[in-house]
Amino acid sequence: MPTCIIVGASRGIGLEFVRQLLARGDRVIATARGVAQASQLWSLAGKATYGACTILPCDVTVEESIDSFVREVKNLPDLTRIDYVVLNAGVLKYPNRATEISFDDFAYHLHTNTIGPIITAQRLLQTSIPIGTIMFMSSDSGSTAQFREFEDGFAAYAASKAALNQMLRHMASELRRKQNSTIILAMHPGEVSTDMANVSLDWDVEGIITPAESVAGMLRVIPTKRTAHSGTFWTWEGKEYPW
Ligand code: NDP
């Protein structure tokens, strides 16, 4: 049975990952910032086979919280391998324009969307547990090759995902040099109807998909990737995306 870690699983896309992974019989380690408040996650865990879903606290903006989460993972019984890690936690405070954003709001995007996921992956890699694939939830907004003029109000969000992309490419390259076979991927989940999209997207945007469609697509794409694909960027539909 594959073991998967989903970081940022209280709602939205992360919660849907937990739902689909448990439904197919995987062992899932899911995190929430506020474990006590994560009622939808507890409800999924309650319906799962006993022991299949472990819920742990993790706030990716707090180093001690990341370290404590990684210690708890190391102490879990019978954990000899982690097949997939999904670094899904992310924030978008809309609007976040370059000409207007405050110092703190810019830092907020960078802490949650860039530094937190990268450090969480780094600390998991520093355990002796072998990891198959680490997938970072990026965004088409983070592509510098496809600058989207119309995306007004997304500057800090886009910058935080672009920085995430660049860090994960370095992570992939460093791991390759160390002959570590963990596959590092960036993923665009589509334009997905979640709380985040609700506050920022015009609902006339074409092609909005449900979390269920997005996650089903990503779960088809991720296992097709091999070590040679480490440091590449994909969409939920399996198309390679330009950096
Ligand atoms: P939601 O706002 O619905 O969910 C965000 C998740 O991230 C929640 O579980 C939230 O937990 C968690 N989170 C936020 N801050 C932290 C933190 N400091 N530490 C740990 N967890 C945290 O967003 P989506 O489900 O839409 O987004 C998921 C990911 O997909 C994000 O990285 C987003 O940038 C990316 N994405 C989404 C798109 C979309 O169209 N929806 C498009 C492109 C990318 P809590 O409940 O505690 O707040």
Residues whose N, C-alpha, C, O or C-beta is under 5 A from the ligand:
A	BS01	NDP	G8 A9 S10 R11 G12 I13 G14 R33 G34 C58 D59 V60 T61 N88 A89 G90 V91 T112 M137 S138 S139 P189 G190 E191 V192 T194 D195 M196 A197
